[in-house]
Amino acid sequence: MTNMERMISSFMSLFFILWIFVVLDLVLKVYGHAEGDALIVLKNSMIDPNNALHNWDASLVSPCTWFHVTCSENSVIRVELGNANLSGKLVPELGQLPNLQYLELYSNNITGEIPVELGNLTNLVSLDLYMNKITGPIPDELANLNQLQSLRLNDNSLLGNIPVGLTTINSLQVLDLSNNNLTGDVPVNGSFSIFTPISFNNNPFLNKTIPVTPAATPQQNPSGNGIKAIGVIAGGVAVGAALLFASPVIALVYWNRRKPLDDYFDVAAEEDPEVSLGQLKKFSLPELRIATDNFSNKNILGKGGFGKVYKGRLTNGDDVAVKRLNPESIRGDDKQFQIEVDMISMAVHRNLLRLIGFCMTSSERLLVYPLMANGSVESRLREPSESQPPLDWPKRKNIALGAARGLAYLHDHCDPKIIHRDVKAANILLDEEFEAVVGDFGLARIMDYKNTHVTTAICGTQGHIAPEYMTTGRSSEKTDVFGYGMMLLELITGQRAFDLARLARDEDAMLLEWVKVLVKDKKLETLLDPNLLGNRYIEEVEELIQVALICTQKSPYERPKMSEVVRMLEGEGLEEKWDEWLNMTEDIQNFTFNLCTPTPNDSNPNIQPDVLSGPR
């Protein structure tokens, strides 16, 4: 081969390789643009007074950098536009997001009908379109969503029958079609067999159908002797049956006389067919005793104002956390307990701990949850095992956002709203992917308020309690905002909200006041968790400190809503809120920084008594 031929061959090879790269690049761009173009069509169909979609830029190759969009492997898996004040209509192009798992457009002013093309989203896990103004029927095509776990279309103006095909979605765990104008019969077969009437409430033209087992038709016997023979046989069977059933009753009475009085087993409650709550599993007390090794102390994961939590393993191998509620705080109304537990079970969000079952007897109330693989934020910050690396900053930032989303859901999207009342690092759990999961929510609704209020205020939550809750006993969603702000400070500093050990270093025992002093003195490195020193995210750390201080303002009226906190963490509105905070405080030296051990800066005789009493 001549030199010229070699040169031509090399040139052709190089040209072929470059051609392949160009083609691949074009394919990737076209694929990225296909999903981006679909979302741009949605944007163009919406009126967006809050500019929630302001950075959805059609000129970008991929939508993965847009606000409210989450991607995996360069493909959209989540669109989260709940409570964004959008109005307009849904578009068929939404069906062109093949890997979409979560479509969240709840609490807006969306009109029009549900596009049938949503039935193409075969990877969809959760479809949340509730609290809009959507009309028309529920598309039959939604039955194609064979991975769907949560379908919430409540509080719209939907018409027509409930598609029977939805009953074939075996993965469906949460269903809410309440507060619409649906008609016809409620399907009761398949996956719908687990749902209670609460899923269909307030549809005035909807009929609840119950399958009826046809009665047996008595057979005619023309022979009189045959009738007598049957009578003799029936009599013998009746006597035998009586003896058969009498034997275990006699044995049970004998056993009840012999067994100890403090045994918790309650036969009547365990066998009561009325104790059944929709999609929740009803566990027997013996089943949970076996799972937790008879509630052994070695299996205690934690304890608090509501009771103790035990690690357990079910007979199918699933690891669970069993919360055994304090018996002295249990209300006597079984129906009320069932209603409250059913309401808690309807609060389903990726950042909320999912209730999977319960147990109720005359003397026991137990709740069963999935066991979180990575424990709680508190345990990972302060009690990690040798095999557990410290939480890095990206994980902490994601935990902050996830916890905020979970609390915002409790406040804005549960009816009635759920106030947590005890937000702290110990109640923010971590799943396999270190996603934040808010636990212990809703328990104050099913416990005696006086007992749980006093216990929660005294045990384990000093430093987390909002001032107004401490002084008046009145809580609101702004109480949770304060607790969330304190949890952020724990996440940033790695320290406890209240720690007497700081007094030995002439520092404030209250974490909030200690942080305020260091912020005033611009000593951010001092307050930062040593495991984060030298990290390159210092600007993001400063922003999270700002969010924490905005959330922990003394007046509940000045604190933001959790939905506003979510937006700040996503990059919207923090600068304005921080400017308001600075203007409100005017001179940070007027703050009371040390509530336990006065310093020269705290000796101003004009400080008001309510400032001195402060949060404890």
C-alpha positions in Angstrom: 0.0 0.0 0.0 1.4 3.4 -1.0 1.7 6.3 1.4 -1.1 8.0 -0.4 -3.4 5.0 0.1 -2.5 4.9 3.8 -3.3 8.6 4.2 -6.6 8.1 2.4 -7.4 5.1 4.6 -6.6 6.9 7.8 -8.6 9.9 6.7 -11.6 7.8 6.0 -11.4 6.0 9.4 -11.1 9.4 11.2 -14.1 10.7 9.2 -16.1 7.6 10.0 -15.4 8.0 13.8 -16.3 11.7 13.7 -19.5 10.9 11.8 -20.5 8.4 14.5 -20.0 11.0 17.3 -22.0 13.6 15.4 -24.9 11.2 14.9 -24.8 10.1 18.6 -24.8 13.8 19.6 -27.8 14.5 17.4 -29.7 11.5 18.8 -29.1 12.6 22.4 -30.1 16.2 21.6 -33.3 15.0 19.8 -34.1 12.7 22.7 -33.5 15.5 25.3 -35.4 18.0 23.2 -38.4 15.6 22.9 -39.0 15.7 26.7 -38.1 19.3 26.9 -40.4 20.2 24.1 -43.3 18.3 25.8 -42.7 20.4 29.0 -42.5 23.6 27.0 -45.9 22.9 25.5 -47.2 22.5 29.1 -45.6 25.8 30.1 -47.1 27.6 27.1 -50.6 26.3 28.1 -50.3 27.6 31.7 -50.8 31.1 33.2 -48.0 31.4 35.7 -48.4 34.5 38.0 -45.7 33.3 40.4 -43.1 32.6 37.7 -42.6 29.0 38.9 -41.6 28.1 35.3 -39.4 31.1 34.6 -36.3 29.1 33.9 -37.9 26.5 31.6 -35.9 27.5 28.6 -36.6 25.9 25.3 -33.1 26.7 24.0 -31.5 24.3 26.5 -30.8 20.8 25.2 -32.1 19.1 28.4 -34.8 20.1 30.9 -32.9 18.5 33.7 -31.6 21.9 35.0 -35.1 23.4 35.2 -36.8 24.1 38.5 -39.4 21.5 39.6 -38.0 18.9 37.3 -36.0 15.9 38.4 -34.0 13.6 36.1 -32.3 10.3 36.2 -29.8 9.3 33.5 -30.8 12.5 31.5 -34.5 11.6 31.4 -37.3 13.3 33.3 -38.6 11.2 36.2 -40.5 13.8 38.2 -42.5 17.0 37.6 -43.4 18.7 40.8 -45.6 21.7 40.4 -48.0 21.4 43.3 -49.3 24.6 44.9 -47.7 26.7 42.2 -50.9 28.9 41.5 -50.9 27.7 37.9 -54.0 27.9 35.7 -54.6 26.5 32.2 -55.1 23.1 30.7 -53.1 19.8 30.8 -51.6 18.9 27.4 -51.5 15.6 25.5 -47.7 16.0 25.2 -47.3 15.0 28.8 -47.7 11.5 27.5 -44.3 11.9 25.8 -42.3 11.5 29.0 -41.6 7.8 28.9 -39.7 7.5 32.2 -41.9 9.8 34.3 -42.6 8.4 37.7 -44.2 11.3 39.6 -46.6 13.9 38.1 -47.6 16.3 40.8 -49.8 19.2 39.7 -52.1 19.4 42.8 -53.5 22.5 44.4 -53.6 24.7 41.3 -56.4 26.1 39.2 -56.0 23.7 36.3 -59.2 23.3 34.1 -60.1 21.1 31.2 -60.0 17.3 31.0 -57.4 14.7 31.9 -55.6 13.8 28.6 -56.0 10.2 27.6 -52.3 10.3 26.6 -51.4 10.0 30.3 -52.1 6.4 29.9 -48.8 6.1 28.0 -46.8 6.8 31.2 -46.3 3.2 32.0 -43.6 4.0 34.6 -45.8 6.3 36.5 -45.9 5.6 40.3 -47.9 8.6 41.5 -50.4 10.8 39.8 -51.5 13.8 41.9 -54.0 16.1 40.2 -56.2 16.8 43.3 -57.6 20.2 44.3 -57.9 21.7 40.8 -60.9 22.5 38.6 -60.6 19.5 36.2 -63.7 18.3 34.5 -64.7 15.4 32.2 -64.3 11.7 32.8 -61.5 9.7 34.3 -59.8 8.2 31.2 -60.1 4.5 30.7 -56.5 4.6 29.5 -55.2 5.2 33.1 -55.8 1.4 33.5 -52.5 1.0 31.5 -50.5 2.4 34.4 -49.6 -0.9 35.8 -46.9 0.4 38.2 -49.2 3.1 39.7 -49.2 3.2 43.5 -51.0 6.4 44.2 -53.9 8.0 42.3 -55.4 11.2 43.8 -57.9 13.1 41.7 -60.0 14.4 44.6 -61.5 17.9 44.9 -62.2 18.4 41.2 -65.3 18.3 39.1 -64.9 15.0 37.4 -67.9 13.3 35.8 -69.0 9.8 34.6 -68.3 6.3 35.9 -65.1 5.1 37.6 -63.2 3.0 35.0 -63.5 -0.6 36.0 -60.0 -1.2 34.4 -58.5 0.7 37.4 -59.2 -2.4 39.5 -56.6 -4.4 37.5 -53.8 -2.2 38.8 -52.5 -4.5 41.4 -49.8 -2.0 42.7 -52.4 0.6 43.6 -52.2 1.4 47.3 -53.6 4.9 47.6 -56.8 6.1 46.0 -58.7 9.3 46.5 -61.6 10.2 44.2 -63.6 12.1 46.8 -65.3 15.5 46.3 -66.2 15.1 42.6 -69.4 14.5 40.6 -68.8 10.8 39.7 -71.8 8.6 38.9 -72.6 4.9 38.7 -71.3 2.1 41.0 -68.1 1.9 42.9 -66.1 -1.1 41.8 -65.3 -3.4 44.7 -63.2 -6.1 43.1 -59.5 -6.3 42.4 -57.3 -3.6 43.8 -60.4 -1.6 44.9 -61.3 -4.2 47.5 -58.9 -2.6 50.0 -60.3 0.9 49.8 -62.7 2.4 52.3 -65.6 4.8 51.7 -63.4 7.7 52.5 -61.8 7.3 49.1 -65.2 8.0 47.4 -66.8 10.5 49.8 -68.9 13.4 48.6 -69.8 12.1 45.2 -73.6 12.5 45.5 -74.5 10.4 42.5 -72.1 7.6 43.2 -73.5 4.2 44.5 -71.5 1.9 46.7 -72.1 -1.7 45.5 -71.4 -4.7 47.7 -71.2 -8.2 46.3 -74.0 -10.4 47.5 -73.5 -14.1 47.9 -76.7 -15.8 46.5 -78.6 -17.7 49.1 -78.7 -21.5 48.7 -82.0 -22.8 47.2 -83.5 -25.6 49.3 -84.0 -28.8 47.3 -87.4 -30.5 47.2 -87.6 -34.2 48.2 -90.8 -35.9 47.2 -90.3 -38.8 49.6 -91.6 -38.4 53.2 -89.3 -41.1 54.4 -86.4 -39.2 52.9 -87.4 -36.1 54.8 -87.4 -38.1 58.1 -84.1 -39.7 57.3 -82.6 -36.2 56.6 -84.1 -35.0 59.9 -82.4 -37.9 61.8 -79.1 -37.2 60.1 -79.5 -33.5 60.7 -80.1 -34.1 64.3 -77.1 -36.2 64.7 -75.0 -33.7 62.9 -76.3 -30.9 65.1 -75.4 -32.8 68.3 -72.0 -33.6 67.0 -71.4 -30.0 65.9 -72.5 -28.8 69.4 -70.0 -31.1 71.1 -67.4 -30.2 68.6 -67.8 -26.4 69.2 -68.3 -26.8 72.9 -65.0 -28.5 73.5 -62.8 -25.5 72.6 -65.1 -23.1 74.5 -64.7 -25.3 77.6 -60.9 -25.4 77.0 -60.8 -21.6 76.6 -62.7 -21.0 79.8 -60.3 -23.3 81.6 -57.3 -21.6 80.1 -58.6 -18.1 80.9 -58.8 -19.1 84.6 -55.2 -20.3 84.5 -53.5 -17.6 82.5 -52.0 -14.5 84.2 -54.1 -11.4 84.3 -51.4 -9.1 82.8 -51.4 -11.0 79.5 -52.3 -8.5 76.7 -53.9 -10.9 74.3 -57.5 -9.8 73.6 -59.4 -12.5 71.8 -62.5 -10.4 71.0 -60.5 -7.5 69.6 -58.2 -9.7 67.6 -61.1 -11.4 65.9 -63.4 -8.4 65.5 -64.1 -8.2 61.7 -65.0 -4.5 62.0 -61.4 -3.7 62.9 -60.2 -3.2 59.4 -58.9 -0.1 57.8 -58.8 0.0 54.0 -55.3 -0.6 52.6 -53.8 -1.0 56.1 -52.8 -4.5 57.3 -54.4 -5.6 60.6 -51.8 -7.3 62.7 -52.5 -9.5 65.7 -50.9 -8.8 69.0 -49.2 -12.2 69.1 -47.8 -11.6 65.6 -46.2 -8.4 66.7 -45.0 -10.0 70.0 -43.1 -12.6 67.9 -41.8 -10.0 65.5 -40.3 -7.9 68.3 -39.2 -10.8 70.6 -42.0 -10.0 73.0 -41.1 -6.3 72.9 -37.6 -6.9 74.1 -35.6 -4.0 75.4 -32.8 -5.0 73.0 -35.1 -4.2 70.1 -35.9 -0.6 71.3 -35.1 1.9 68.5 -36.2 4.9 70.5 -38.7 6.3 72.9 -40.6 9.6 73.1 -43.8 11.2 74.3 -46.0 8.9 72.3 -44.4 5.6 73.3 -41.5 3.3 72.4 -40.5 2.1 69.0 -39.3 -1.5 68.5 -37.4 -3.1 65.7 -39.2 -6.2 64.4 -39.1 -8.8 61.7 -42.4 -10.2 60.3 -42.8 -13.8 59.3 -42.4 -12.9 55.6 -38.9 -11.5 56.4 -39.8 -7.8 56.2 -38.1 -5.5 58.8 -40.5 -3.1 60.5 -40.6 -0.5 63.2 -43.4 -1.1 65.7 -44.6 1.9 67.7 -46.3 0.9 70.9 -48.4 3.8 72.1 -48.4 4.7 75.8 -51.4 2.9 77.3 -52.2 5.7 79.8 -52.7 8.1 76.9 -55.0 6.0 74.8 -58.5 7.3 74.2 -61.2 4.8 74.9 -63.1 5.4 71.7 -62.1 2.6 69.3 -64.0 4.1 66.4 -62.2 7.4 66.8 -58.9 5.6 66.8 -59.8 3.9 63.5 -60.9 7.1 61.9 -57.6 8.9 62.9 -55.4 6.0 61.8 -57.3 5.9 58.5 -56.7 9.6 58.0 -52.9 9.1 58.7 -52.8 6.3 56.2 -54.1 8.7 53.5 -51.1 11.0 54.0 -48.9 9.4 51.4 -45.8 11.3 50.1 -42.3 10.1 49.2 -41.0 12.2 52.2 -43.5 10.9 54.7 -43.2 7.7 56.7 -45.9 5.3 55.4 -48.1 3.6 57.8 -48.5 0.0 56.7 -50.5 -1.5 59.5 -51.9 -1.4 63.0 -53.0 -3.5 66.0 -55.8 -2.6 68.3 -57.0 -4.5 71.4 -58.8 -3.3 74.6 -55.4 -2.5 76.1 -53.0 -1.9 73.3 -52.6 0.4 70.3 -49.7 -0.3 68.0 -48.7 1.2 64.6 -46.4 -0.6 62.2 -44.1 1.2 59.8 -41.4 0.1 57.3 -37.9 0.2 58.9 -35.7 2.9 57.6 -32.4 1.5 56.5 -30.2 4.5 57.5 -31.9 5.4 60.8 -32.5 9.0 61.7 -30.7 12.3 61.0 -29.9 12.4 64.7 -28.3 9.0 64.8 -26.3 9.7 61.7 -25.1 13.0 63.0 -24.1 11.9 66.5 -24.1 8.2 66.9 -22.8 6.7 63.6 -21.3 3.3 63.5 -17.7 2.8 62.4 -18.9 1.5 59.1 -21.1 4.6 58.4 -19.3 7.6 56.8 -20.4 11.1 57.9 -23.2 12.7 56.0 -21.7 14.8 53.2 -23.1 18.2 52.2 -25.1 17.1 49.1 -26.9 14.5 51.3 -27.6 17.1 54.0 -28.9 19.6 51.5 -31.2 16.9 50.0 -32.4 15.9 53.5 -33.3 19.6 54.2 -35.4 19.8 51.0 -37.1 16.4 51.4 -38.1 17.1 55.0 -39.5 20.5 53.9 -41.5 18.9 51.2 -43.0 16.3 53.6 -44.0 19.0 56.1 -45.5 21.2 53.4 -47.6 18.2 52.3 -49.0 17.7 55.9 -49.8 21.4 56.2 -51.3 22.1 52.8 -52.6 18.9 51.3 -54.1 16.9 54.2 -57.7 17.5 55.1 -57.8 18.3 57.9 -54.2 19.6 58.0 -51.8 17.7 60.2 -49.6 19.6 62.6 -46.5 17.5 63.6 -45.7 19.3 66.9 -42.4 17.6 67.4 -40.1 18.3 64.3 -36.5 17.4 65.2 -33.6 15.5 63.8 -34.7 12.3 65.6 -38.0 12.4 63.7 -36.4 12.8 60.3 -35.6 9.3 59.0 -33.4 8.2 56.1 -34.2 5.5 53.6 -31.8 3.5 51.5 -31.0 6.5 49.3 -30.7 8.9 52.2 -34.0 10.5 51.2 -35.6 12.3 54.1 -38.7 10.7 55.5 -40.7 12.6 58.2 -41.9 10.3 60.9 -44.2 10.5 64.0 -46.7 12.8 62.3 -50.4 12.6 63.1 -49.9 10.8 66.4 -51.1 13.8 68.5 -54.5 13.3 66.8 -54.9 9.8 68.2 -53.5 10.4 71.7 -54.9 12.2 74.7 -53.8 15.8 74.1 -53.1 16.7 77.7 -50.8 13.8 78.3 -48.9 14.0 75.1 -48.5 17.8 75.3 -46.9 17.7 78.8 -44.7 14.7 77.9 -43.6 16.1 74.6 -42.7 19.5 76.2 -40.6 17.9 78.9 -38.9 14.9 77.3 -36.3 15.1 74.6 -37.4 18.3 72.8 -35.9 21.2 74.7 -34.6 23.7 72.2 -37.0 22.6 69.5 -40.2 24.0 71.0 -41.5 27.3 69.5 -41.9 30.1 72.0 -45.6 30.4 71.6 -46.2 26.7 72.0 -44.1 26.7 75.2 -45.9 29.6 76.7 -49.5 29.1 75.6 -49.7 25.4 74.6 -51.2 26.5 71.2 -49.6 25.0 68.1 -50.0 25.7 64.4 -48.1 25.0 61.2 -45.8 27.8 62.3 -44.8 25.7 65.3 -43.6 23.1 62.9 -41.7 25.7 60.9 -39.8 26.7 64.0 -38.9 23.0 64.7 -37.8 22.6 61.1 -35.5 25.6 61.4 -33.9 24.0 64.5 -33.5 20.8 62.6 -31.6 22.7 59.9 -29.3 24.1 62.5 -28.7 20.5 63.8 -28.0 19.4 60.2 -25.5 22.2 59.7 -23.7 22.2 63.0 -24.0 18.5 64.0 -24.9 19.6 67.5 -27.9 19.2 69.7 -30.6 21.9 70.0 -30.0 22.0 73.7 -26.7 20.9 75.2 -25.4 21.8 78.7 -21.9 20.8 77.6 -21.6 24.1 75.7 -21.9 25.9 79.0 -18.5 24.5 80.0 -17.1 26.4 77.0 -18.8 29.6 78.1 -21.2 29.2 75.2 -25.0 29.1 75.1 -26.7 25.9 75.9 -29.4 26.8 73.3 -28.2 26.1 69.8 -30.2 28.9 68.2 -28.7 31.6 70.4 -25.2 30.2 70.0 -25.6 30.3 66.2 -26.9 33.8 66.3 -23.8 35.0 68.1 -21.5 33.3 65.6 -23.5 34.7 62.6 -23.2 38.1 64.1 -19.4 37.7 64.5 -19.1 36.1 61.0 -17.6 32.9 62.4 -19.3 30.5 60.2 -16.4 28.0 60.3 -16.9 27.7 64.1 -20.5 26.7 63.8 -20.0 24.3 61.0 -19.9 20.5 61.7 -16.2 19.5 61.7 -17.1 16.8 59.2 -17.9 19.6 56.7 -14.8 21.8 57.2 -13.0 22.6 54.1 -15.9 21.7 51.8 -16.5 23.7 48.7 -20.2 24.4 49.4 -19.8 27.3 51.9 -22.1 29.5 49.9 -24.9 26.9 50.1 -24.2 26.5 53.8 -24.7 30.2 54.3 -28.0 30.0 52.4 -29.2 27.2 54.6 -28.3 29.1 57.8 -30.3 32.0 56.4 -33.3 29.7 55.9 -32.9 28.3 59.4 -32.9 31.8 61.0 -35.9 32.9 59.0 -37.8 29.9 60.2 -36.9 30.4 63.8 -38.1 34.0 64.3 -39.8 34.6 67.6 -43.1 35.7 66.2 -45.0 32.9 64.4 -46.5 35.5 62.1 -43.1 36.4 60.7 -42.2 32.8 59.9 -42.8 31.5 56.4 -45.1 28.7 55.4 -43.4 25.4 54.7 -44.4 25.7 51.0 -42.4 29.0 51.0 -39.5 27.2 52.6 -39.5 24.6 49.8 -39.3 27.4 47.2 -36.5 29.1 49.1 -34.5 25.8 49.1 -35.2 25.4 45.4 -33.7 28.9 44.8 -36.7 31.1 44.7 -37.3 34.1 47.1 -34.6 33.6 49.7 -32.9 36.9 49.0 -36.1 38.8 49.6 -36.9 36.9 52.8 -33.4 37.4 54.1 -33.6 41.1 53.5 -36.9 41.2 55.4 -35.3 39.4 58.3 -32.3 41.8 58.4 -34.6 44.8 58.3 -36.8 43.3 61.0 -33.9 42.6 63.4 -32.4 46.0 62.7 -29.5 45.5 65.1 -28.7 41.9 65.9 -27.0 43.0 69.1 -30.4 43.7 70.6 -31.1 39.9 70.6 -30.8 37.8 73.7 -28.1 35.4 72.8 -27.7 33.5 76.0 -30.8 32.5 77.9 -29.1 30.2 80.5 -25.9 32.1 81.5 -26.0 35.9 81.2 -23.0 37.6 79.5 -22.1 41.3 79.6 -24.1 41.7 76.3 -27.2 40.4 78.0 -27.3 42.7 81.0 -29.5 45.3 79.4 -32.2 46.1 82.1 -34.7 47.1 79.4 -35.1 43.6 78.0 -38.7 42.5 78.3 -39.6 39.5 80.5 -41.0 37.5 77.6 -37.6 37.8 75.8 -35.8 36.6 78.9 -38.1 33.6 79.2 -37.5 32.7 75.5 -37.8 29.2 74.0 -36.6 26.3 76.2 
